[in-house]
């Protein structure tokens, strides 16, 4: 932002609008009284009910977490770690992957290696792809500065934030097994807290009391509402009971997967508790079971994609001609293979540079493990296809128990893996992967990843140079340090996939809400960057003067709008509605 030599004051302006939503603008007030207006970056609409399904990112309302919640969860796990059975159990679960990871001279993992180990842990345990563990963008910045004024963090930055906070508390430069277990426990704690928060909001939106048992009819309403939030991003902060009911009617009429989702949730309930009536805590256990099984339930489409691609006539060694792949539509399931040539290139699933090339082939495991097969949830994880190659790698790691292996040992271990026997030619190629200085073969390098893709062509993705959304090799998980733009690009890809699912290919429509309420009441939320230190100091120096200008402007009504002063670029808004760069800011008509 260009600034004058003269003092410049920064305001947030909440202006009345005749459009679909109130409008937030960012303005600089110059010393001469002139004002430089511009709209804030990356507007995110908060809409009610089914209309929320058609926004660019239906999960945006749930992809933020209050910094105090994150810090408190971490502090609770750190304080209880010394006598926590959960931490001890997690240490044993993490020990094999920790032992196999490359470490520093003190026997500790660096930030990237710790994130990869956590990814493998949660993927193997629940099938969860934890948001922010991916090697893209700001989630993998070397350091993450979050001032005390920051109120909300995007979930895609929380793992790095947790790492920085924990290392600071422990006074360490890397992660041992115990601190890695504390990180895993904190993420589990946050997921549990998120489920509890969604359930509480569901109760209050439906007008149900928290104490006591709920009837069978009420439980149906609770589970249906939860699934609309969890799988579709229904924004309860902006919705009333009538909006929830209309959203359910919309799904019943237009979304072919809704009956199966309902049936899945209610089947989990029956398998968890035999009784017809449940209290809040019992329902919370049901939601936890739904989250644990959701990836496997969605994973039916992963197997479907793999089976349909490998059954095509041109299939050879994990590859199939793009020109031969038809769209796949199954009632109640996701639409598959509908991507354009440009989208396939971006996903890193092609053998050539252009999907328009008649010889272009799709690499089957790359497609199955691409971002396009993931579905975001309102929790801290996405439901992606389970990478079958990671299970094979885990078997190797357990037997080698080190980051690298002698060629003879690795050959012996690989020969014992399940599946068709490996040819002598393939096993001989392992000699080319030996690092001359050590005489060992790294388990997590690009070389072995490429070998695994040739040996297990339907299970193991091939290494690819596409930067953002393609399946990563372990060393890419552990070493990459990209720009912030990469993270935003990845989040954009995630949103595109989700909105395809929420709409099931249908165009956005407001007919479901015709005549129900005034659209001008819908709220916009805008994400902005935080100020740097110099801007924060300037804001501190002029704070008193800004407050005086605010009072004068309000009394004179010269601008015909309400001026809200933003200190250090942050604004404390209604509970649950505050965000800022690493967060965002909300502005409601009901604010003042």
C-alpha positions as CSV (number, residue, x, y, z in Angstrom):
1,X,0.0,0.0,0.0
2,X,1.5,3.4,-1.0
3,X,1.5,5.9,1.8
4,X,2.0,9.7,1.9
5,X,4.8,11.3,3.9
6,X,2.0,12.9,5.9
7,X,0.2,10.7,8.5
8,X,-2.3,8.3,7.0
9,X,-5.1,6.7,9.0
10,X,-6.7,3.4,8.2
11,X,-10.4,2.6,8.7
12,X,-12.9,-0.2,8.1
13,X,-16.1,1.1,6.6
14,X,-19.3,-0.9,6.9
15,X,-21.6,0.7,4.3
16,X,-25.2,0.0,3.7
17,X,-25.7,-1.8,0.4
18,X,-28.7,-2.5,-1.8
19,X,-26.9,-5.5,-3.3
20,X,-27.0,-9.0,-1.9
21,X,-24.9,-8.3,1.1
22,X,-23.4,-5.5,3.2
23,X,-20.1,-4.4,1.7
24,X,-16.8,-4.0,3.5
25,X,-14.3,-1.6,2.2
26,X,-10.7,-0.7,3.1
27,X,-9.8,3.0,3.1
28,X,-6.9,5.2,3.9
29,X,-7.6,8.7,5.4
30,X,-4.9,11.1,4.3
31,X,-3.8,14.1,6.4
32,X,-5.5,16.5,4.0
33,X,-8.9,14.8,4.7
34,X,-9.1,12.9,1.4
35,X,-9.9,9.2,1.5
36,X,-8.5,6.4,-0.7
37,X,-11.2,3.7,-1.1
38,X,-10.7,0.2,-2.3
39,X,-12.5,-3.1,-1.6
40,X,-10.8,-5.6,0.6
41,X,-9.2,-8.8,-0.8
42,X,-10.8,-12.2,-1.3
43,X,-14.5,-11.7,-0.4
44,X,-16.1,-14.7,1.1
45,X,-19.9,-14.8,1.2
46,X,-21.8,-16.2,4.2
47,X,-25.1,-17.4,3.0
48,X,-28.0,-19.2,4.5
49,X,-29.2,-22.7,4.0
50,X,-29.0,-24.3,0.6
51,X,-27.7,-21.0,-0.9
52,X,-24.5,-21.6,0.9
53,X,-23.9,-24.8,-1.1
54,X,-23.4,-22.6,-4.2
55,X,-20.7,-20.3,-3.0
56,X,-17.1,-20.7,-4.2
57,X,-16.0,-22.4,-0.9
58,X,-19.0,-23.9,1.0
59,X,-16.6,-24.8,3.9
60,X,-15.1,-21.4,4.4
61,X,-17.2,-20.7,7.5
62,X,-15.6,-23.8,9.1
63,X,-12.0,-23.5,7.8
64,X,-11.0,-21.1,10.6
65,X,-10.3,-21.7,14.2
66,X,-9.9,-19.2,17.0
67,X,-6.2,-18.9,18.1
68,X,-7.2,-19.1,21.8
69,X,-8.9,-22.5,21.1
70,X,-5.7,-23.7,19.4
71,X,-3.4,-22.4,22.1
72,X,-5.6,-23.8,24.9
73,X,-5.7,-27.3,23.3
74,X,-2.0,-27.3,23.0
75,X,-1.4,-26.2,26.5
76,X,-3.8,-28.8,27.9
77,X,-1.9,-31.6,26.1
78,X,1.5,-30.2,27.2
79,X,0.5,-29.9,30.8
80,X,-1.0,-33.4,30.9
81,X,1.7,-35.1,28.9
82,X,3.7,-36.4,31.9
83,X,0.9,-38.6,33.2
84,X,-1.3,-39.0,30.1
85,X,-2.1,-42.4,28.9
86,X,-3.2,-40.9,25.6
87,X,0.3,-39.5,25.0
88,X,1.9,-42.8,25.9
89,X,-0.4,-44.6,23.5
90,X,0.3,-42.2,20.7
91,X,4.0,-42.5,21.2
92,X,3.7,-46.3,20.6
93,X,1.6,-45.7,17.5
94,X,4.1,-43.1,16.2
95,X,7.2,-45.0,17.1
96,X,7.6,-47.0,13.8
97,X,7.3,-43.9,11.5
98,X,9.4,-41.8,13.9
99,X,12.2,-44.5,13.8
100,X,12.2,-44.6,10.0
101,X,12.3,-40.8,9.5
102,X,15.6,-38.9,8.8
103,X,16.7,-36.9,11.9
104,X,19.2,-34.3,12.9
105,X,22.3,-34.9,15.0
106,X,20.2,-34.8,18.2
107,X,17.9,-37.5,16.9
108,X,15.0,-35.1,16.3
109,X,12.7,-34.4,13.3
110,X,12.6,-31.1,11.6
111,X,9.3,-29.3,10.9
112,X,8.6,-30.8,7.5
113,X,9.6,-34.3,8.5
114,X,7.3,-34.1,11.6
115,X,4.4,-33.0,9.4
116,X,5.0,-35.9,7.1
117,X,5.0,-38.3,10.0
118,X,1.8,-36.8,11.3
119,X,0.2,-37.1,7.9
120,X,1.1,-40.8,7.7
121,X,-0.2,-41.4,11.2
122,X,-3.6,-39.9,10.6
123,X,-3.9,-41.3,7.1
124,X,-3.2,-44.8,8.4
125,X,-5.3,-44.5,11.5
126,X,-8.4,-42.8,10.1
127,X,-7.8,-42.1,6.4
128,X,-7.8,-38.4,7.3
129,X,-5.8,-35.9,5.2
130,X,-5.3,-33.2,7.9
131,X,-5.6,-29.7,6.6
132,X,-2.3,-27.9,6.6
133,X,0.0,-30.9,6.6
134,X,0.2,-30.7,2.8
135,X,3.5,-29.4,1.3
136,X,2.0,-26.3,-0.2
137,X,2.2,-22.6,0.6
138,X,2.1,-20.8,3.9
139,X,1.4,-24.1,5.7
140,X,5.1,-24.9,5.0
141,X,6.7,-21.5,5.6
142,X,9.9,-21.7,7.6
143,X,8.4,-19.5,10.3
144,X,4.9,-18.3,11.0
145,X,4.5,-15.0,12.9
146,X,1.1,-14.7,14.6
147,X,0.7,-11.6,16.9
148,X,-1.6,-11.7,19.9
149,X,-4.1,-9.5,18.1
150,X,-4.8,-12.3,15.5
151,X,-8.1,-13.9,16.4
152,X,-8.6,-16.6,13.8
153,X,-6.3,-18.9,11.9
154,X,-7.1,-20.8,8.8
155,X,-6.9,-24.5,9.5
156,X,-4.4,-24.8,6.7
157,X,-1.9,-22.9,8.8
158,X,-2.7,-24.5,12.2
159,X,-0.1,-27.4,12.0
160,X,2.7,-24.9,11.5
161,X,1.3,-22.7,14.2
162,X,1.2,-25.6,16.6
163,X,4.7,-26.6,15.8
164,X,6.1,-23.1,16.4
165,X,4.2,-22.8,19.7
166,X,5.3,-26.2,21.0
167,X,9.0,-25.7,20.1
168,X,8.9,-22.4,21.8
169,X,7.3,-23.8,25.0
170,X,9.7,-26.8,25.1
171,X,12.8,-24.8,24.2
172,X,13.7,-27.3,21.4
173,X,14.8,-27.0,17.8
174,X,13.2,-30.2,16.6
175,X,10.7,-32.9,17.6
176,X,11.4,-36.0,19.6
177,X,8.9,-38.9,19.9
178,X,7.1,-37.3,22.9
179,X,6.7,-33.9,21.3
180,X,5.4,-35.5,18.1
181,X,2.8,-37.4,20.2
182,X,1.8,-34.1,21.8
183,X,1.2,-32.6,18.3
184,X,-0.9,-35.6,17.4
185,X,-2.9,-35.4,20.6
186,X,-3.5,-31.7,20.1
187,X,-4.9,-32.2,16.6
188,X,-7.2,-35.0,18.0
189,X,-8.3,-32.6,20.7
190,X,-9.1,-29.9,18.2
191,X,-11.1,-32.3,16.1
192,X,-13.1,-33.5,19.1
193,X,-13.8,-29.9,20.2
194,X,-14.9,-29.0,16.6
195,X,-17.4,-31.9,16.7
196,X,-18.7,-30.7,20.1
197,X,-19.1,-27.1,18.8
198,X,-21.0,-28.2,15.7
199,X,-23.3,-30.4,17.8
200,X,-24.0,-27.6,20.2
201,X,-24.7,-25.1,17.4
202,X,-27.0,-27.8,15.8
203,X,-29.0,-28.1,19.1
204,X,-29.4,-24.3,19.5
205,X,-30.3,-23.8,15.8
206,X,-33.0,-26.5,16.1
207,X,-34.2,-25.0,19.4
208,X,-33.4,-28.1,21.4
209,X,-32.3,-28.1,25.1
210,X,-28.9,-29.5,25.8
211,X,-29.8,-31.5,29.0
212,X,-31.8,-34.6,28.8
213,X,-32.4,-37.3,26.2
214,X,-33.6,-36.5,22.7
215,X,-36.4,-38.5,21.0
216,X,-35.9,-40.6,17.9
217,X,-37.5,-37.9,15.7
218,X,-35.3,-35.2,17.2
219,X,-32.2,-37.4,16.6
220,X,-33.1,-37.7,12.9
221,X,-33.2,-33.9,12.7
222,X,-29.9,-33.6,14.6
223,X,-28.1,-36.1,12.4
224,X,-29.5,-34.6,9.2
225,X,-28.4,-31.1,10.2
226,X,-25.0,-32.3,11.2
227,X,-24.4,-34.0,7.9
228,X,-25.5,-30.9,6.0
229,X,-22.8,-29.0,8.0
230,X,-20.1,-31.7,7.9
231,X,-20.4,-32.8,4.3
232,X,-21.9,-29.7,2.6
233,X,-20.7,-26.7,4.7
234,X,-24.2,-25.5,5.7
235,X,-23.4,-22.3,7.7
236,X,-25.3,-22.4,10.9
237,X,-23.9,-19.1,12.0
238,X,-26.0,-17.5,9.2
239,X,-29.0,-19.8,9.3
240,X,-32.2,-20.1,11.2
241,X,-34.4,-23.2,11.6
242,X,-36.4,-22.3,8.5
243,X,-33.1,-22.1,6.5
244,X,-32.1,-25.6,7.7
245,X,-35.5,-27.0,6.8
246,X,-35.3,-25.4,3.3
247,X,-31.8,-26.8,2.8
248,X,-33.0,-30.3,3.6
249,X,-35.9,-30.0,1.2
250,X,-33.4,-28.7,-1.5
251,X,-31.1,-31.7,-0.9
252,X,-34.0,-34.2,-1.0
253,X,-35.1,-32.8,-4.4
254,X,-31.8,-32.2,-6.1
255,X,-28.9,-34.1,-4.6
256,X,-28.8,-37.8,-5.5
257,X,-26.3,-38.6,-2.7
258,X,-28.3,-37.1,0.1
259,X,-30.4,-40.3,0.9
260,X,-27.2,-42.3,1.1
261,X,-25.6,-39.8,3.4
262,X,-28.6,-39.8,5.7
263,X,-28.7,-43.6,5.7
264,X,-24.9,-43.7,6.5
265,X,-25.3,-41.4,9.5
266,X,-28.3,-43.3,10.9
267,X,-26.6,-46.7,10.4
268,X,-23.7,-45.4,12.4
269,X,-26.1,-44.3,15.1
270,X,-27.7,-47.8,15.3
271,X,-24.4,-49.5,15.4
272,X,-23.2,-47.3,18.2
273,X,-26.2,-47.3,20.5
274,X,-29.1,-49.7,20.5
275,X,-31.4,-47.3,22.4
276,X,-33.8,-45.0,20.5
277,X,-33.2,-41.9,22.7
278,X,-29.8,-40.4,23.2
279,X,-28.3,-37.5,25.2
280,X,-25.8,-34.9,24.1
281,X,-22.7,-36.9,25.1
282,X,-24.0,-40.1,23.4
283,X,-24.7,-38.1,20.2
284,X,-21.2,-36.7,20.4
285,X,-19.9,-40.3,20.3
286,X,-22.1,-41.0,17.3
287,X,-20.6,-38.0,15.5
288,X,-17.1,-39.1,16.3
289,X,-17.9,-42.5,14.7
290,X,-19.4,-40.8,11.6
291,X,-16.1,-38.9,11.2
292,X,-14.0,-42.0,11.6
293,X,-16.0,-43.9,9.0
294,X,-16.7,-41.1,6.5
295,X,-13.4,-41.6,4.6
296,X,-14.1,-45.3,4.1
297,X,-17.7,-44.5,3.1
298,X,-16.5,-41.9,0.5
299,X,-13.7,-44.3,-0.5
300,X,-16.1,-46.4,-2.5
301,X,-15.5,-43.8,-5.3
302,X,-11.8,-44.3,-5.0
303,X,-12.1,-48.0,-5.7
304,X,-14.6,-47.3,-8.4
305,X,-12.2,-44.9,-10.1
306,X,-9.4,-47.4,-9.9
307,X,-11.5,-50.3,-11.2
308,X,-13.1,-48.4,-14.1
309,X,-9.8,-47.0,-15.3
310,X,-7.9,-50.3,-15.1
311,X,-10.7,-52.1,-17.0
312,X,-10.3,-49.9,-20.1
313,X,-8.8,-51.6,-23.2
314,X,-5.8,-49.2,-23.4
315,X,-4.7,-49.9,-19.8
316,X,-1.1,-50.8,-19.4
317,X,1.1,-50.7,-16.3
318,X,-0.9,-48.2,-14.4
319,X,-1.7,-45.9,-17.4
320,X,-4.6,-45.4,-19.7
321,X,-5.2,-43.2,-22.7
322,X,-7.0,-39.9,-21.8
323,X,-9.0,-40.1,-25.1
324,X,-10.5,-43.4,-24.0
325,X,-11.8,-42.4,-20.6
326,X,-15.6,-41.7,-20.5
327,X,-17.4,-39.7,-17.9
328,X,-18.6,-41.9,-15.0
329,X,-22.1,-41.2,-13.5
330,X,-23.5,-43.5,-10.8
331,X,-26.7,-42.6,-9.0
332,X,-26.0,-41.4,-5.5
333,X,-22.2,-41.2,-6.0
334,X,-19.8,-38.6,-7.2
335,X,-19.3,-37.8,-10.9
336,X,-15.8,-39.0,-12.1
337,X,-13.5,-38.3,-15.0
338,X,-15.2,-35.0,-15.9
339,X,-12.0,-32.8,-15.7
340,X,-10.8,-30.8,-18.7
341,X,-7.4,-31.5,-20.3
342,X,-6.1,-28.3,-18.5
343,X,-7.3,-29.6,-15.1
344,X,-5.7,-33.0,-15.7
345,X,-2.4,-31.3,-16.5
346,X,-2.6,-29.2,-13.3
347,X,-3.4,-32.3,-11.2
348,X,-0.1,-33.9,-12.3
349,X,-1.8,-37.1,-13.5
350,X,-0.6,-37.1,-17.2
351,X,2.3,-38.7,-18.8
352,X,2.7,-35.8,-21.3
353,X,2.6,-32.1,-21.0
354,X,-0.8,-31.7,-22.7
355,X,-4.1,-33.5,-22.2
356,X,-4.9,-32.6,-25.8
357,X,-2.1,-34.9,-27.1
358,X,-3.7,-38.0,-28.6
359,X,-1.0,-40.1,-26.9
360,X,-1.6,-38.5,-23.5
361,X,-2.1,-41.1,-20.7
362,X,-3.6,-40.8,-17.2
363,X,-1.4,-42.3,-14.5
364,X,-4.1,-44.2,-12.5
365,X,-2.7,-43.9,-9.0
366,X,-1.9,-40.3,-9.5
367,X,-5.5,-39.6,-10.5
368,X,-6.9,-41.6,-7.6
369,X,-4.6,-39.8,-5.1
370,X,-5.1,-36.4,-6.6
371,X,-6.8,-33.4,-5.0
372,X,-9.8,-34.0,-7.3
373,X,-10.7,-37.1,-5.4
374,X,-10.7,-35.4,-2.0
375,X,-13.8,-33.9,-0.3
376,X,-13.3,-31.3,2.3
377,X,-15.3,-31.5,5.6
378,X,-16.2,-29.0,8.2
379,X,-13.6,-30.5,10.5
380,X,-9.8,-30.3,10.4
381,X,-9.4,-32.9,7.7
382,X,-10.4,-33.8,4.2
383,X,-11.7,-37.2,3.0
384,X,-9.2,-38.3,0.4
385,X,-8.4,-41.7,-1.1
386,X,-6.1,-43.7,1.1
387,X,-2.7,-43.9,-0.6
388,X,-2.1,-47.7,-0.9
389,X,1.6,-47.0,-1.5
390,X,1.9,-45.6,2.0
391,X,0.8,-48.9,3.4
392,X,3.5,-50.7,1.4
393,X,6.1,-48.1,2.5
394,X,5.0,-48.6,6.1
395,X,5.8,-52.4,5.8
396,X,9.2,-51.5,4.5
397,X,9.9,-49.0,7.3
398,X,8.9,-51.4,10.0
399,X,11.4,-54.0,8.8
400,X,14.3,-51.6,8.0
401,X,13.7,-49.4,11.1
402,X,15.9,-46.7,9.6
403,X,15.7,-43.9,7.1
404,X,17.9,-45.8,4.6
405,X,18.6,-49.5,3.9
406,X,21.4,-51.7,2.7
407,X,20.6,-52.8,-0.9
408,X,20.5,-56.5,0.1
409,X,18.2,-55.9,3.0
410,X,15.8,-53.7,0.9
411,X,15.8,-56.3,-1.8
412,X,14.8,-59.0,0.7
413,X,12.0,-56.8,2.2
414,X,10.6,-55.8,-1.2
415,X,10.5,-59.3,-2.4
416,X,8.3,-60.2,0.5
417,X,5.7,-57.5,-0.1
418,X,2.2,-58.7,-1.0
419,X,1.1,-58.8,-4.6
420,X,2.7,-60.3,-7.8
421,X,6.3,-61.3,-7.5
422,X,8.8,-58.6,-8.5
423,X,11.0,-59.4,-11.6
424,X,14.7,-59.8,-11.3
425,X,15.1,-56.9,-13.6
426,X,13.2,-54.6,-11.3
427,X,15.1,-55.7,-8.3
428,X,18.4,-55.2,-10.1
429,X,17.4,-51.6,-10.7
430,X,17.6,-50.9,-7.0
431,X,21.4,-50.8,-7.4
432,X,21.0,-47.5,-9.3
433,X,19.4,-45.9,-6.2
434,X,22.4,-46.5,-3.9
435,X,23.9,-43.2,-2.6
436,X,27.6,-43.7,-3.2
437,X,28.8,-41.8,-0.1
438,X,26.8,-44.1,2.3
439,X,26.2,-47.2,0.3
440,X,22.5,-47.0,1.3
441,X,19.2,-46.5,-0.4
442,X,17.0,-43.7,1.1
443,X,13.5,-44.9,1.8
444,X,11.9,-41.5,1.3
445,X,13.6,-40.2,-1.8
446,X,12.3,-39.6,-5.3
447,X,14.3,-42.5,-6.6
448,X,12.6,-45.2,-4.6
449,X,9.2,-43.5,-5.2
450,X,9.8,-43.9,-8.9
451,X,10.9,-47.5,-8.5
452,X,7.7,-48.2,-6.4
453,X,5.5,-46.8,-9.1
454,X,7.0,-49.2,-11.7
455,X,6.8,-52.1,-9.3
456,X,3.3,-51.4,-8.1
457,X,1.7,-49.4,-11.0
458,X,-1.8,-49.5,-9.6
459,X,-0.9,-48.6,-6.0
460,X,2.0,-46.1,-6.2
461,X,1.8,-42.7,-7.8
462,X,4.6,-41.7,-10.1
463,X,6.8,-38.7,-9.2
464,X,5.6,-35.7,-11.1
465,X,6.8,-32.1,-11.4
466,X,3.4,-30.4,-11.1
467,X,3.9,-28.0,-8.1
468,X,0.7,-27.7,-6.2
469,X,-1.9,-30.4,-6.3
470,X,-0.3,-33.6,-7.5
471,X,0.5,-36.5,-5.2
472,X,3.9,-35.8,-3.4
473,X,6.8,-38.1,-2.8
474,X,7.9,-38.3,0.8
475,X,11.0,-36.1,0.3
476,X,8.8,-33.4,-1.2
477,X,6.5,-33.5,1.8
478,X,9.5,-33.1,4.1
479,X,11.6,-30.4,2.2
480,X,9.4,-28.0,0.2
481,X,9.0,-24.4,1.3
482,X,6.7,-22.7,-1.2
483,X,5.1,-19.2,-1.5
484,X,1.8,-18.2,0.0
485,X,0.2,-18.2,-3.4
486,X,0.7,-21.9,-3.6
487,X,-1.4,-22.4,-0.5
488,X,-4.2,-20.2,-1.8
489,X,-4.1,-22.1,-5.2
490,X,-4.4,-25.4,-3.4
491,X,-7.3,-24.2,-1.2
492,X,-9.0,-22.9,-4.4
493,X,-8.7,-26.4,-6.0
494,X,-10.2,-27.9,-2.9
495,X,-13.1,-25.5,-3.0
496,X,-13.7,-26.3,-6.7
497,X,-14.0,-30.0,-6.0
498,X,-16.3,-29.5,-3.0
499,X,-18.7,-27.2,-4.9
500,X,-19.0,-29.8,-7.6
501,X,-20.1,-32.3,-5.0
502,X,-22.4,-30.0,-3.1
503,X,-24.2,-29.0,-6.3
504,X,-23.7,-32.4,-8.0
505,X,-23.1,-30.6,-11.3
506,X,-26.2,-28.4,-11.1
507,X,-26.1,-24.7,-11.6
508,X,-26.6,-22.3,-8.6
509,X,-30.2,-21.4,-8.0
510,X,-32.0,-19.2,-5.5
511,X,-35.4,-20.6,-6.4
512,X,-35.5,-22.6,-3.2
513,X,-35.5,-19.4,-1.2
514,X,-37.9,-17.4,-3.4
515,X,-39.9,-15.1,-1.2
516,X,-38.6,-16.5,2.1
517,X,-36.3,-13.8,3.3
518,X,-34.6,-10.6,2.3
519,X,-31.3,-11.4,0.5
520,X,-29.8,-8.1,1.6
521,X,-29.4,-9.5,5.1
522,X,-26.8,-12.0,3.9
523,X,-23.4,-11.3,5.4
524,X,-20.1,-11.0,3.6
525,X,-16.8,-11.9,5.3
526,X,-13.5,-10.6,4.0
527,X,-10.1,-12.0,4.6
528,X,-7.3,-9.5,4.8
529,X,-3.6,-9.6,5.5
530,X,-2.2,-8.5,8.9
531,X,-0.2,-5.3,9.2
532,X,3.5,-5.5,9.4
533,X,5.3,-4.2,12.5
534,X,5.8,-0.7,11.1
535,X,2.1,-0.4,10.3
536,X,1.2,-1.7,13.7
537,X,3.4,0.9,15.4
538,X,1.9,3.7,13.3
539,X,-1.6,2.5,14.3
540,X,-0.6,2.6,17.9
541,X,0.7,6.2,17.7
542,X,-2.4,7.5,16.0
543,X,-5.0,5.4,18.0
544,X,-6.2,8.3,20.1
545,X,-6.5,10.6,17.2
546,X,-8.4,8.1,15.2
547,X,-10.9,7.7,18.0
548,X,-11.4,11.4,18.1
549,X,-12.0,11.5,14.3
550,X,-14.5,8.6,14.7
551,X,-16.6,10.6,17.2
552,X,-16.6,13.7,15.1
553,X,-17.6,11.8,12.0
554,X,-20.3,9.9,13.8
555,X,-21.8,13.1,15.2
556,X,-21.6,15.1,12.0
557,X,-22.9,12.1,9.9
558,X,-20.7,13.6,7.1
559,X,-20.0,10.3,5.5
560,X,-23.5,8.8,5.8
561,X,-22.0,5.5,7.1
562,X,-20.7,3.9,10.2
563,X,-16.9,4.0,10.7
564,X,-15.3,1.4,12.7
565,X,-11.7,1.9,13.6
566,X,-9.4,-1.0,13.0
567,X,-6.5,-1.2,15.4
568,X,-3.5,-3.1,13.9
569,X,-5.7,-4.1,11.0
570,X,-7.9,-6.2,13.3
571,X,-11.5,-5.9,14.3
572,X,-13.3,-7.5,17.2
573,X,-16.7,-8.4,15.8
574,X,-19.7,-10.4,17.0
575,X,-18.8,-13.7,18.7
576,X,-17.9,-16.3,16.1
577,X,-17.8,-13.8,13.3
578,X,-14.2,-12.4,13.7
579,X,-11.5,-13.3,11.2
580,X,-8.3,-11.7,10.1
581,X,-5.6,-12.5,7.4
582,X,-4.4,-15.2,8.7
583,X,-7.9,-14.1,9.6
584,X,-10.9,-12.3,8.3
585,X,-13.3,-9.5,9.3
586,X,-17.0,-9.5,9.4
587,X,-19.5,-6.7,9.3
588,X,-23.2,-7.1,10.0
589,X,-26.0,-4.7,9.9
590,X,-26.8,-5.7,13.5
591,X,-23.3,-4.9,14.7
592,X,-24.1,-1.4,16.1
